[in-house]
Amino acid sequence: MSGYAPHMTDATRARATQPTREQLMARWREARIRRDAAPLGSKAYEHAAQEIARIEVEIARIERAMDPPLV
């Protein structure tokens, strides 16, 4: 466990590395801009669309875990 503070548990390290909802929303906006700028059906369009889907799943996971849930 070198490189970690001794008081950190696996759970706190995991929380520290997970992006916040606000960070995910910023990544989502950036991916939407890339998708909208790419030609329809291109590899860049497909890649951005897949990234948007992954980000949306993570945002939903965070929102369901909120108290009270946003969804």
PDB file of N, CA, C and O in Angstrom:
ATOM      1  N   MET A   1       0.821  -1.189   0.000  1.00  0.00           N
ATOM      2  CA  MET A   1       0.000   0.000   0.000  1.00  0.00           C
ATOM      3  C   MET A   1       0.860   1.246   0.000  1.00  0.00           C
ATOM      4  O   MET A   1       0.440   2.268   0.543  1.00  0.00           O
ATOM      5  N   SER A   2       2.013   1.209  -0.568  1.00  0.00           N
ATOM      6  CA  SER A   2       2.857   2.384  -0.583  1.00  0.00           C
ATOM      7  C   SER A   2       2.228   3.466  -1.445  1.00  0.00           C
ATOM      8  O   SER A   2       1.553   3.177  -2.432  1.00  0.00           O
ATOM      9  N   GLY A   3       2.458   4.711  -1.061  1.00  0.00           N
ATOM     10  CA  GLY A   3       1.909   5.828  -1.808  1.00  0.00           C
ATOM     11  C   GLY A   3       0.562   6.298  -1.288  1.00  0.00           C
ATOM     12  O   GLY A   3       0.061   7.328  -1.739  1.00  0.00           O
ATOM     13  N   TYR A   4      -0.039   5.573  -0.353  1.00  0.00           N
ATOM     14  CA  TYR A   4      -1.330   5.961   0.209  1.00  0.00           C
ATOM     15  C   TYR A   4      -1.154   6.347   1.665  1.00  0.00           C
ATOM     16  O   TYR A   4      -0.294   5.814   2.365  1.00  0.00           O
ATOM     17  N   ALA A   5      -1.980   7.281   2.110  1.00  0.00           N
ATOM     18  CA  ALA A   5      -1.974   7.645   3.525  1.00  0.00           C
ATOM     19  C   ALA A   5      -2.461   6.450   4.330  1.00  0.00           C
ATOM     20  O   ALA A   5      -3.396   5.773   3.904  1.00  0.00           O
ATOM     21  N   PRO A   6      -1.867   6.172   5.464  1.00  0.00           N
ATOM     22  CA  PRO A   6      -2.241   4.976   6.227  1.00  0.00           C
ATOM     23  C   PRO A   6      -3.686   4.997   6.717  1.00  0.00           C
ATOM     24  O   PRO A   6      -4.260   3.934   6.950  1.00  0.00           O
ATOM     25  N   HIS A   7      -4.286   6.163   6.877  1.00  0.00           N
ATOM     26  CA  HIS A   7      -5.654   6.236   7.383  1.00  0.00           C
ATOM     27  C   HIS A   7      -6.699   5.999   6.297  1.00  0.00           C
ATOM     28  O   HIS A   7      -7.887   5.909   6.607  1.00  0.00           O
ATOM     29  N   MET A   8      -6.296   5.898   5.050  1.00  0.00           N
ATOM     30  CA  MET A   8      -7.255   5.689   3.959  1.00  0.00           C
ATOM     31  C   MET A   8      -7.564   4.202   3.808  1.00  0.00           C
ATOM     32  O   MET A   8      -6.666   3.360   3.785  1.00  0.00           O
ATOM     33  N   THR A   9      -8.840   3.908   3.707  1.00  0.00           N
ATOM     34  CA  THR A   9      -9.266   2.534   3.447  1.00  0.00           C
ATOM     35  C   THR A   9      -9.485   2.366   1.951  1.00  0.00           C
ATOM     36  O   THR A   9      -9.431   3.338   1.198  1.00  0.00           O
ATOM     37  N   ASP A  10      -9.728   1.145   1.527  1.00  0.00           N
ATOM     38  CA  ASP A  10     -10.016   0.916   0.110  1.00  0.00           C
ATOM     39  C   ASP A  10     -11.233   1.723  -0.328  1.00  0.00           C
ATOM     40  O   ASP A  10     -11.256   2.250  -1.440  1.00  0.00           O
ATOM     41  N   ALA A  11     -12.238   1.824   0.529  1.00  0.00           N
ATOM     42  CA  ALA A  11     -13.464   2.559   0.187  1.00  0.00           C
ATOM     43  C   ALA A  11     -13.187   4.049   0.015  1.00  0.00           C
ATOM     44  O   ALA A  11     -13.697   4.658  -0.926  1.00  0.00           O
ATOM     45  N   THR A  12     -12.393   4.649   0.898  1.00  0.00           N
ATOM     46  CA  THR A  12     -12.112   6.075   0.759  1.00  0.00           C
ATOM     47  C   THR A  12     -11.216   6.347  -0.438  1.00  0.00           C
ATOM     48  O   THR A  12     -11.351   7.385  -1.085  1.00  0.00           O
ATOM     49  N   ARG A  13     -10.304   5.431  -0.742  1.00  0.00           N
ATOM     50  CA  ARG A  13      -9.484   5.604  -1.948  1.00  0.00           C
ATOM     51  C   ARG A  13     -10.358   5.536  -3.189  1.00  0.00           C
ATOM     52  O   ARG A  13     -10.156   6.309  -4.126  1.00  0.00           O
ATOM     53  N   ALA A  14     -11.323   4.629  -3.214  1.00  0.00           N
ATOM     54  CA  ALA A  14     -12.215   4.501  -4.370  1.00  0.00           C
ATOM     55  C   ALA A  14     -13.046   5.770  -4.533  1.00  0.00           C
ATOM     56  O   ALA A  14     -13.216   6.256  -5.651  1.00  0.00           O
ATOM     57  N   ARG A  15     -13.568   6.314  -3.424  1.00  0.00           N
ATOM     58  CA  ARG A  15     -14.358   7.547  -3.510  1.00  0.00           C
ATOM     59  C   ARG A  15     -13.505   8.708  -3.984  1.00  0.00           C
ATOM     60  O   ARG A  15     -13.977   9.566  -4.729  1.00  0.00           O
ATOM     61  N   ALA A  16     -12.247   8.740  -3.555  1.00  0.00           N
ATOM     62  CA  ALA A  16     -11.366   9.835  -3.920  1.00  0.00           C
ATOM     63  C   ALA A  16     -11.054   9.835  -5.415  1.00  0.00           C
ATOM     64  O   ALA A  16     -10.777  10.889  -5.987  1.00  0.00           O
ATOM     65  N   THR A  17     -11.096   8.672  -6.050  1.00  0.00           N
ATOM     66  CA  THR A  17     -10.750   8.602  -7.463  1.00  0.00           C
ATOM     67  C   THR A  17     -11.977   8.649  -8.379  1.00  0.00           C
ATOM     68  O   THR A  17     -11.829   8.821  -9.589  1.00  0.00           O
ATOM     69  N   GLN A  18     -13.185   8.501  -7.825  1.00  0.00           N
ATOM     70  CA  GLN A  18     -14.383   8.534  -8.649  1.00  0.00           C
ATOM     71  C   GLN A  18     -14.742   9.984  -8.969  1.00  0.00           C
ATOM     72  O   GLN A  18     -14.700  10.842  -8.087  1.00  0.00           O
ATOM     73  N   PRO A  19     -15.093  10.260 -10.218  1.00  0.00           N
ATOM     74  CA  PRO A  19     -15.466  11.629 -10.574  1.00  0.00           C
ATOM     75  C   PRO A  19     -16.793  12.021  -9.916  1.00  0.00           C
ATOM     76  O   PRO A  19     -17.651  11.174  -9.667  1.00  0.00           O
ATOM     77  N   THR A  20     -16.941  13.304  -9.645  1.00  0.00           N
ATOM     78  CA  THR A  20     -18.185  13.815  -9.080  1.00  0.00           C
ATOM     79  C   THR A  20     -19.220  13.973 -10.188  1.00  0.00           C
ATOM     80  O   THR A  20     -18.887  13.900 -11.371  1.00  0.00           O
ATOM     81  N   ARG A  21     -20.460  14.188  -9.805  1.00  0.00           N
ATOM     82  CA  ARG A  21     -21.520  14.409 -10.787  1.00  0.00           C
ATOM     83  C   ARG A  21     -21.190  15.634 -11.649  1.00  0.00           C
ATOM     84  O   ARG A  21     -21.402  15.619 -12.862  1.00  0.00           O
ATOM     85  N   GLU A  22     -20.676  16.681 -11.025  1.00  0.00           N
ATOM     86  CA  GLU A  22     -20.335  17.899 -11.763  1.00  0.00           C
ATOM     87  C   GLU A  22     -19.229  17.644 -12.786  1.00  0.00           C
ATOM     88  O   GLU A  22     -19.281  18.159 -13.903  1.00  0.00           O
ATOM     89  N   GLN A  23     -18.230  16.850 -12.402  1.00  0.00           N
ATOM     90  CA  GLN A  23     -17.160  16.507 -13.339  1.00  0.00           C
ATOM     91  C   GLN A  23     -17.701  15.673 -14.496  1.00  0.00           C
ATOM     92  O   GLN A  23     -17.322  15.874 -15.650  1.00  0.00           O
ATOM     93  N   LEU A  24     -18.588  14.737 -14.175  1.00  0.00           N
ATOM     94  CA  LEU A  24     -19.189  13.920 -15.238  1.00  0.00           C
ATOM     95  C   LEU A  24     -20.034  14.767 -16.169  1.00  0.00           C
ATOM     96  O   LEU A  24     -20.021  14.556 -17.381  1.00  0.00           O
ATOM     97  N   MET A  25     -20.770  15.722 -15.617  1.00  0.00           N
ATOM     98  CA  MET A  25     -21.586  16.598 -16.464  1.00  0.00           C
ATOM     99  C   MET A  25     -20.698  17.416 -17.411  1.00  0.00           C
ATOM    100  O   MET A  25     -21.065  17.636 -18.565  1.00  0.00           O
ATOM    101  N   ALA A  26     -19.551  17.859 -16.936  1.00  0.00           N
ATOM    102  CA  ALA A  26     -18.623  18.604 -17.794  1.00  0.00           C
ATOM    103  C   ALA A  26     -18.103  17.704 -18.912  1.00  0.00           C
ATOM    104  O   ALA A  26     -18.037  18.120 -20.069  1.00  0.00           O
ATOM    105  N   ARG A  27     -17.730  16.456 -18.563  1.00  0.00           N
ATOM    106  CA  ARG A  27     -17.266  15.506 -19.598  1.00  0.00           C
ATOM    107  C   ARG A  27     -18.377  15.204 -20.588  1.00  0.00           C
ATOM    108  O   ARG A  27     -18.120  15.062 -21.784  1.00  0.00           O
ATOM    109  N   TRP A  28     -19.622  15.103 -20.098  1.00  0.00           N
ATOM    110  CA  TRP A  28     -20.771  14.829 -20.949  1.00  0.00           C
ATOM    111  C   TRP A  28     -20.970  15.964 -21.955  1.00  0.00           C
ATOM    112  O   TRP A  28     -21.197  15.717 -23.139  1.00  0.00           O
ATOM    113  N   ARG A  29     -20.884  17.219 -21.474  1.00  0.00           N
ATOM    114  CA  ARG A  29     -21.022  18.365 -22.385  1.00  0.00           C
ATOM    115  C   ARG A  29     -19.929  18.363 -23.451  1.00  0.00           C
ATOM    116  O   ARG A  29     -20.202  18.625 -24.623  1.00  0.00           O
ATOM    117  N   GLU A  30     -18.691  18.068 -23.048  1.00  0.00           N
ATOM    118  CA  GLU A  30     -17.576  18.020 -24.004  1.00  0.00           C
ATOM    119  C   GLU A  30     -17.794  16.925 -25.044  1.00  0.00           C
ATOM    120  O   GLU A  30     -17.541  17.134 -26.231  1.00  0.00           O
ATOM    121  N   ALA A  31     -18.258  15.770 -24.606  1.00  0.00           N
ATOM    122  CA  ALA A  31     -18.515  14.662 -25.533  1.00  0.00           C
ATOM    123  C   ALA A  31     -19.655  15.009 -26.484  1.00  0.00           C
ATOM    124  O   ALA A  31     -19.612  14.644 -27.659  1.00  0.00           O
ATOM    125  N   ARG A  32     -20.671  15.709 -25.989  1.00  0.00           N
ATOM    126  CA  ARG A  32     -21.777  16.125 -26.863  1.00  0.00           C
ATOM    127  C   ARG A  32     -21.281  17.080 -27.948  1.00  0.00           C
ATOM    128  O   ARG A  32     -21.696  16.989 -29.104  1.00  0.00           O
ATOM    129  N   ILE A  33     -20.399  17.986 -27.570  1.00  0.00           N
ATOM    130  CA  ILE A  33     -19.837  18.935 -28.541  1.00  0.00           C
ATOM    131  C   ILE A  33     -19.060  18.173 -29.612  1.00  0.00           C
ATOM    132  O   ILE A  33     -19.193  18.460 -30.802  1.00  0.00           O
ATOM    133  N   ARG A  34     -18.234  17.185 -29.182  1.00  0.00           N
ATOM    134  CA  ARG A  34     -17.469  16.387 -30.146  1.00  0.00           C
ATOM    135  C   ARG A  34     -18.400  15.594 -31.063  1.00  0.00           C
ATOM    136  O   ARG A  34     -18.182  15.534 -32.273  1.00  0.00           O
ATOM    137  N   ARG A  35     -19.433  14.990 -30.488  1.00  0.00           N
ATOM    138  CA  ARG A  35     -20.373  14.208 -31.297  1.00  0.00           C
ATOM    139  C   ARG A  35     -21.088  15.106 -32.302  1.00  0.00           C
ATOM    140  O   ARG A  35     -21.223  14.751 -33.473  1.00  0.00           O
ATOM    141  N   ASP A  36     -21.540  16.256 -31.849  1.00  0.00           N
ATOM    142  CA  ASP A  36     -22.273  17.161 -32.737  1.00  0.00           C
ATOM    143  C   ASP A  36     -21.400  17.722 -33.857  1.00  0.00           C
ATOM    144  O   ASP A  36     -21.902  18.067 -34.927  1.00  0.00           O
ATOM    145  N   ALA A  37     -20.089  17.815 -33.607  1.00  0.00           N
ATOM    146  CA  ALA A  37     -19.170  18.342 -34.618  1.00  0.00           C
ATOM    147  C   ALA A  37     -18.732  17.276 -35.616  1.00  0.00           C
ATOM    148  O   ALA A  37     -18.261  17.601 -36.706  1.00  0.00           O
ATOM    149  N   ALA A  38     -18.882  16.014 -35.253  1.00  0.00           N
ATOM    150  CA  ALA A  38     -18.416  14.917 -36.113  1.00  0.00           C
ATOM    151  C   ALA A  38     -19.444  14.597 -37.194  1.00  0.00           C
ATOM    152  O   ALA A  38     -20.646  14.744 -36.974  1.00  0.00           O
ATOM    153  N   PRO A  39     -18.975  14.162 -38.358  1.00  0.00           N
ATOM    154  CA  PRO A  39     -19.904  13.749 -39.411  1.00  0.00           C
ATOM    155  C   PRO A  39     -20.724  12.533 -38.959  1.00  0.00           C
ATOM    156  O   PRO A  39     -20.194  11.603 -38.351  1.00  0.00           O
ATOM    157  N   LEU A  40     -22.001  12.558 -39.263  1.00  0.00           N
ATOM    158  CA  LEU A  40     -22.897  11.477 -38.883  1.00  0.00           C
ATOM    159  C   LEU A  40     -22.379  10.145 -39.431  1.00  0.00           C
ATOM    160  O   LEU A  40     -22.066  10.030 -40.616  1.00  0.00           O
ATOM    161  N   GLY A  41     -22.294   9.146 -38.559  1.00  0.00           N
ATOM    162  CA  GLY A  41     -21.846   7.814 -38.955  1.00  0.00           C
ATOM    163  C   GLY A  41     -20.338   7.607 -38.949  1.00  0.00           C
ATOM    164  O   GLY A  41     -19.865   6.493 -39.175  1.00  0.00           O
ATOM    165  N   SER A  42     -19.579   8.671 -38.693  1.00  0.00           N
ATOM    166  CA  SER A  42     -18.119   8.530 -38.684  1.00  0.00           C
ATOM    167  C   SER A  42     -17.660   7.839 -37.403  1.00  0.00           C
ATOM    168  O   SER A  42     -18.422   7.721 -36.443  1.00  0.00           O
ATOM    169  N   LYS A  43     -16.413   7.387 -37.400  1.00  0.00           N
ATOM    170  CA  LYS A  43     -15.838   6.760 -36.202  1.00  0.00           C
ATOM    171  C   LYS A  43     -15.824   7.745 -35.036  1.00  0.00           C
ATOM    172  O   LYS A  43     -16.093   7.363 -33.897  1.00  0.00           O
ATOM    173  N   ALA A  44     -15.511   9.010 -35.318  1.00  0.00           N
ATOM    174  CA  ALA A  44     -15.496  10.023 -34.255  1.00  0.00           C
ATOM    175  C   ALA A  44     -16.890  10.193 -33.654  1.00  0.00           C
ATOM    176  O   ALA A  44     -17.028  10.345 -32.440  1.00  0.00           O
ATOM    177  N   TYR A  45     -17.913  10.167 -34.489  1.00  0.00           N
ATOM    178  CA  TYR A  45     -19.297  10.278 -34.020  1.00  0.00           C
ATOM    179  C   TYR A  45     -19.649   9.078 -33.140  1.00  0.00           C
ATOM    180  O   TYR A  45     -20.205   9.240 -32.054  1.00  0.00           O
ATOM    181  N   GLU A  46     -19.323   7.887 -33.610  1.00  0.00           N
ATOM    182  CA  GLU A  46     -19.630   6.666 -32.859  1.00  0.00           C
ATOM    183  C   GLU A  46     -18.897   6.644 -31.518  1.00  0.00           C
ATOM    184  O   GLU A  46     -19.474   6.276 -30.494  1.00  0.00           O
ATOM    185  N   HIS A  47     -17.627   7.038 -31.531  1.00  0.00           N
ATOM    186  CA  HIS A  47     -16.840   7.046 -30.297  1.00  0.00           C
ATOM    187  C   HIS A  47     -17.443   8.026 -29.284  1.00  0.00           C
ATOM    188  O   HIS A  47     -17.587   7.695 -28.107  1.00  0.00           O
ATOM    189  N   ALA A  48     -17.792   9.221 -29.742  1.00  0.00           N
ATOM    190  CA  ALA A  48     -18.378  10.221 -28.845  1.00  0.00           C
ATOM    191  C   ALA A  48     -19.736   9.753 -28.323  1.00  0.00           C
ATOM    192  O   ALA A  48     -20.051   9.963 -27.152  1.00  0.00           O
ATOM    193  N   ALA A  49     -20.541   9.125 -29.175  1.00  0.00           N
ATOM    194  CA  ALA A  49     -21.848   8.628 -28.751  1.00  0.00           C
ATOM    195  C   ALA A  49     -21.697   7.538 -27.689  1.00  0.00           C
ATOM    196  O   ALA A  49     -22.470   7.502 -26.731  1.00  0.00           O
ATOM    197  N   GLN A  50     -20.723   6.661 -27.844  1.00  0.00           N
ATOM    198  CA  GLN A  50     -20.475   5.619 -26.843  1.00  0.00           C
ATOM    199  C   GLN A  50     -19.987   6.227 -25.530  1.00  0.00           C
ATOM    200  O   GLN A  50     -20.370   5.778 -24.449  1.00  0.00           O
ATOM    201  N   GLU A  51     -19.145   7.246 -25.630  1.00  0.00           N
ATOM    202  CA  GLU A  51     -18.661   7.914 -24.419  1.00  0.00           C
ATOM    203  C   GLU A  51     -19.821   8.597 -23.687  1.00  0.00           C
ATOM    204  O   GLU A  51     -19.896   8.544 -22.460  1.00  0.00           O
ATOM    205  N   ILE A  52     -20.714   9.233 -24.429  1.00  0.00           N
ATOM    206  CA  ILE A  52     -21.888   9.867 -23.828  1.00  0.00           C
ATOM    207  C   ILE A  52     -22.707   8.838 -23.061  1.00  0.00           C
ATOM    208  O   ILE A  52     -23.138   9.097 -21.938  1.00  0.00           O
ATOM    209  N   ALA A  53     -22.921   7.683 -23.660  1.00  0.00           N
ATOM    210  CA  ALA A  53     -23.704   6.630 -23.001  1.00  0.00           C
ATOM    211  C   ALA A  53     -23.034   6.171 -21.714  1.00  0.00           C
ATOM    212  O   ALA A  53     -23.707   6.002 -20.697  1.00  0.00           O
ATOM    213  N   ARG A  54     -21.719   5.968 -21.741  1.00  0.00           N
ATOM    214  CA  ARG A  54     -21.002   5.539 -20.529  1.00  0.00           C
ATOM    215  C   ARG A  54     -21.104   6.590 -19.423  1.00  0.00           C
ATOM    216  O   ARG A  54     -21.307   6.260 -18.255  1.00  0.00           O
ATOM    217  N   ILE A  55     -20.961   7.850 -19.808  1.00  0.00           N
ATOM    218  CA  ILE A  55     -21.038   8.939 -18.828  1.00  0.00           C
ATOM    219  C   ILE A  55     -22.446   9.020 -18.240  1.00  0.00           C
ATOM    220  O   ILE A  55     -22.603   9.216 -17.035  1.00  0.00           O
ATOM    221  N   GLU A  56     -23.465   8.872 -19.080  1.00  0.00           N
ATOM    222  CA  GLU A  56     -24.842   8.940 -18.590  1.00  0.00           C
ATOM    223  C   GLU A  56     -25.141   7.827 -17.589  1.00  0.00           C
ATOM    224  O   GLU A  56     -25.884   8.041 -16.631  1.00  0.00           O
ATOM    225  N   VAL A  57     -24.575   6.647 -17.800  1.00  0.00           N
ATOM    226  CA  VAL A  57     -24.761   5.543 -16.845  1.00  0.00           C
ATOM    227  C   VAL A  57     -24.127   5.906 -15.504  1.00  0.00           C
ATOM    228  O   VAL A  57     -24.720   5.660 -14.454  1.00  0.00           O
ATOM    229  N   GLU A  58     -22.929   6.489 -15.531  1.00  0.00           N
ATOM    230  CA  GLU A  58     -22.263   6.885 -14.294  1.00  0.00           C
ATOM    231  C   GLU A  58     -23.034   7.990 -13.572  1.00  0.00           C
ATOM    232  O   GLU A  58     -23.144   7.971 -12.347  1.00  0.00           O
ATOM    233  N   ILE A  59     -23.567   8.951 -14.328  1.00  0.00           N
ATOM    234  CA  ILE A  59     -24.365  10.021 -13.718  1.00  0.00           C
ATOM    235  C   ILE A  59     -25.602   9.425 -13.052  1.00  0.00           C
ATOM    236  O   ILE A  59     -25.946   9.805 -11.933  1.00  0.00           O
ATOM    237  N   ALA A  60     -26.267   8.502 -13.726  1.00  0.00           N
ATOM    238  CA  ALA A  60     -27.459   7.857 -13.157  1.00  0.00           C
ATOM    239  C   ALA A  60     -27.104   7.088 -11.889  1.00  0.00           C
ATOM    240  O   ALA A  60     -27.868   7.104 -10.924  1.00  0.00           O
ATOM    241  N   ARG A  61     -25.961   6.421 -11.878  1.00  0.00           N
ATOM    242  CA  ARG A  61     -25.533   5.680 -10.688  1.00  0.00           C
ATOM    243  C   ARG A  61     -25.361   6.623  -9.508  1.00  0.00           C
ATOM    244  O   ARG A  61     -25.797   6.318  -8.398  1.00  0.00           O
ATOM    245  N   ILE A  62     -24.735   7.755  -9.739  1.00  0.00           N
ATOM    246  CA  ILE A  62     -24.524   8.734  -8.678  1.00  0.00           C
ATOM    247  C   ILE A  62     -25.853   9.308  -8.205  1.00  0.00           C
ATOM    248  O   ILE A  62     -26.073   9.455  -7.003  1.00  0.00           O
ATOM    249  N   GLU A  63     -26.739   9.632  -9.140  1.00  0.00           N
ATOM    250  CA  GLU A  63     -28.026  10.220  -8.780  1.00  0.00           C
ATOM    251  C   GLU A  63     -28.888   9.244  -7.982  1.00  0.00           C
ATOM    252  O   GLU A  63     -29.598   9.663  -7.068  1.00  0.00           O
ATOM    253  N   ARG A  64     -28.840   7.956  -8.310  1.00  0.00           N
ATOM    254  CA  ARG A  64     -29.614   6.964  -7.552  1.00  0.00           C
ATOM    255  C   ARG A  64     -29.075   6.815  -6.136  1.00  0.00           C
ATOM    256  O   ARG A  64     -29.830   6.509  -5.213  1.00  0.00           O
ATOM    257  N   ALA A  65     -27.779   7.030  -5.960  1.00  0.00           N
ATOM    258  CA  ALA A  65     -27.163   6.871  -4.637  1.00  0.00           C
ATOM    259  C   ALA A  65     -27.361   8.094  -3.742  1.00  0.00           C
ATOM    260  O   ALA A  65     -27.070   8.031  -2.547  1.00  0.00           O
ATOM    261  N   MET A  66     -27.852   9.210  -4.300  1.00  0.00           N
ATOM    262  CA  MET A  66     -28.064  10.421  -3.502  1.00  0.00           C
ATOM    263  C   MET A  66     -29.214  10.197  -2.529  1.00  0.00           C
ATOM    264  O   MET A  66     -30.075   9.344  -2.745  1.00  0.00           O
ATOM    265  N   ASP A  67     -29.212  10.976  -1.463  1.00  0.00           N
ATOM    266  CA  ASP A  67     -30.266  10.883  -0.457  1.00  0.00           C
ATOM    267  C   ASP A  67     -30.946  12.233  -0.309  1.00  0.00           C
ATOM    268  O   ASP A  67     -30.366  13.130   0.302  1.00  0.00           O
ATOM    269  N   PRO A  68     -32.128  12.416  -0.829  1.00  0.00           N
ATOM    270  CA  PRO A  68     -32.959  11.481  -1.583  1.00  0.00           C
ATOM    271  C   PRO A  68     -32.456  11.381  -3.026  1.00  0.00           C
ATOM    272  O   PRO A  68     -31.794  12.291  -3.525  1.00  0.00           O
ATOM    273  N   PRO A  69     -32.773  10.279  -3.681  1.00  0.00           N
ATOM    274  CA  PRO A  69     -32.331  10.110  -5.074  1.00  0.00           C
ATOM    275  C   PRO A  69     -32.911  11.193  -5.976  1.00  0.00           C
ATOM    276  O   PRO A  69     -34.032  11.652  -5.757  1.00  0.00           O
ATOM    277  N   LEU A  70     -32.155  11.598  -6.981  1.00  0.00           N
ATOM    278  CA  LEU A  70     -32.653  12.600  -7.938  1.00  0.00           C
ATOM    279  C   LEU A  70     -33.607  11.970  -8.950  1.00  0.00           C
ATOM    280  O   LEU A  70     -34.360  12.679  -9.618  1.00  0.00           O
ATOM    281  N   VAL A  71     -33.579  10.645  -9.065  1.00  0.00           N
ATOM    282  CA  VAL A  71     -34.467   9.979 -10.033  1.00  0.00           C
ATOM    283  C   VAL A  71     -35.520   9.170  -9.348  1.00  0.00           C
ATOM    284  O   VAL A  71     -36.348   8.547 -10.011  1.00  0.00           O
TER     285      VAL A  71
END
